[in-house]
Amino acid sequence: MAQFTFEGTPEQEAELKSFIASRKGERGCLMPIMHKANEIYGYLPAEVQTVIADELDIPLAEVYGVATFYSQFSLKPKGKHRVSVCLGTACYVKGSDKILDAVEKELRITCGECTPDRKFSLDSCRCVGACGLAPVMIVDDEVYGRLTEKDVKTILDKYIKD
């Protein structure tokens, strides 16, 4: 699995600290602050969690606990293009596990990872409501249905050039 170096900017940190200052002291402020941090950075690395904990004067373990409990937060960077393969019942029955295998092979990463160049991240999901198009893969907000393993390379090639 690729290791990523945190690449936050002083401007991002200033934006986060400003937001924290505007919410500090409010009851239940941790979640909105973490959402804002996730919006600013795209994920919640240890460095960002530490800023939040320090600015709110709370234990880092509390921030980490929230970050790992809720699925909308990620501790790893996401790619420029987010690929998700549906593994819901209809898609799975129609071979979405093979589609996921083909995507992993093509991108040379496994589910839950990001390519070293941060161009793609790969996840699976449960039912996107497109069961009539099974099996389904989503790239960013584009839904691709009735897929075969052969379709994967063609679809991903459109985004590689991007």
Helices and strands as residue ranges (DSSP letters): H 10-23, H 30-41, H 46-56, H 60-69, E 81-86, H 89-93, H 96-107, E 120-125, G 131-133, E 137-139, E 142-144, H 149-160
